[in-house]
């Protein structure tokens, strides 16, 4: 235990930094901190892989502040002249994959530097993320405040460092948090561009819970003889901390929402993070749970990538700061809140769908059970499908799960279904939102890396559609996998079959526009039909036109032959010319009357 005490750390921490850590109730280091801080505070590059919730953030914040303090105040116990930092220069940079994670890292820095004694040069951090403020505003803040530490996301940091007003010559330390994500295809180019702009003689730290997934890409970051530090749980066979219990539940797809609602109402917890597959599904189910059911004992929050940066920050902060003593707090989100987010008192994580990337599974679960606190993570798997194979699949990745008994929804499910159906019928826009969320989910499902487990051919499309509250299946290619004997008539999932032309929006202006568009569409279809008919006739091939002319000529020839035959017959009987002409005309009239009478009889249905 003595090796984990801050006072025994080598090199010795700056006095103000040591006092700050003790005051913030960090009496001792965690194993990953004890292994990393001494090396990273000196002149070693580090590659750190440690289980989620083990204290990785502090294991790079402390070395960064130690390096900055050495540059601003001089090394501990050393007599050296301190050269002021030039305008436009900075000392450290921390790169994170998401704005939420970058904001939380900055908060950790800010909480510690509050303990700087008066008289010392202030240590300032600057948050640099897109959408929160413009690049120009970021530059003005940097030059005006002379911030020494940048914390931000790759895109905006790349823009800032590319400015001629910013110099990277004084940078001493760089950190990539959630480095496996930063080195994948979505960020790799921008991160490499950032690192190329920094001095080669710098200290670099790569941190993640699943860094092994980055493979050889870690060597593109310019590391100089790095030390690899891997701190796992007590059991080498387990990737998650021992304080975290991971379970799975086999659920009928149609009952996932009712199972989730029943579970969060019955289960005891303070704060819960619930992961949904897409932004559209978060928005849709948030509307359902807040407007249809309005459970007074639940406080719901919605967080996803389609919300503006400032609103996302406010939502996350409200969830973090919320008092869960009176209500249960639930954050409904996507993978935007799966990495690095540290929210105190989160003791339950629910995944309504497993993530498409298996490595993300542990990141989601790791939002609870942090810092040796007890936590539970639960994932729903589709009942009577191949999804149960996900359990042994994750065991290969050292993630062990135990089965949880299915929650009984026999009472709650019919009531919920009826209320959701009524809610849908009140506004066409709601059904359109449900369709969008459903289609988005199917697209999400086909992106699973473990495609042999999550197979489009075996997905319960009908049960999932009912869970999304659909009244009718949308037309999409994937519905061909529904067996013909199970496919509902015309795609209707309810006995109440609507006339979709009269299914109205609750918004009167929107409904007026829809009706106008519908009339225009119908008129256009009629016009297009007439146009197609004319074009068909106009564009008819020359061979078809020739055949038509030949047919007419043939008919005329046959008619003439008939006339000639009748005339010949009369002449042979010896009649006069006048009588012949008259008899010939009478016979033609008689034949015509007989044909008309025959047609009239064929078209009569009075006796039926």
BELNOR-V581846 format. One record per run of one state. SS is the DSSP state (a for helix, b for strand, c for the rest). FROM is the first residue (numbers start at 0). LEN is the number of residues. If there is no record, write none. Layout:
SS,FROM,LEN ; SS,FROM,LEN
This chain:
c,0,1 ; a,1,3 ; b,4,1 ; a,5,3 ; c,8,6 ; a,14,9 ; c,23,4 ; b,27,1 ; c,28,2 ; a,30,11 ; c,41,4 ; b,45,5 ; c,50,5 ; a,55,18 ; c,73,15 ; b,88,1 ; c,89,2 ; b,91,4 ; c,95,3 ; a,98,15 ; c,113,11 ; b,124,4 ; c,128,6 ; a,134,11 ; c,145,3 ; b,148,4 ; c,152,1 ; a,153,8 ; c,161,5 ; b,166,1 ; c,167,5 ; b,172,5 ; c,177,1 ; a,178,4 ; c,182,5 ; a,187,10 ; c,197,5 ; b,202,6 ; c,208,2 ; a,210,11 ; c,221,5 ; b,226,5 ; c,231,12 ; b,243,8 ; c,251,1 ; a,252,14 ; c,266,4 ; b,270,5 ; c,275,3 ; a,278,15 ; c,293,4 ; b,297,6 ; c,303,5 ; a,308,13 ; c,321,6 ; b,327,6 ; c,333,1 ; a,334,3 ; c,337,8 ; b,345,6 ; c,351,6 ; a,357,8 ; c,365,4 ; a,369,3 ; c,372,2 ; b,374,8 ; c,382,3 ; a,385,10 ; c,395,6 ; b,401,2 ; c,403,8 ; a,411,14 ; c,425,2 ; a,427,18 ; c,445,10 ; a,455,3 ; c,458,2 ; a,460,7 ; c,467,4 ; b,471,1 ; c,472,4 ; a,476,5 ; c,481,7 ; a,488,3 ; b,491,1 ; c,492,15 ; a,507,31 ; c,538,3 ; a,541,31 ; c,572,4 ; a,576,26 ; c,602,6
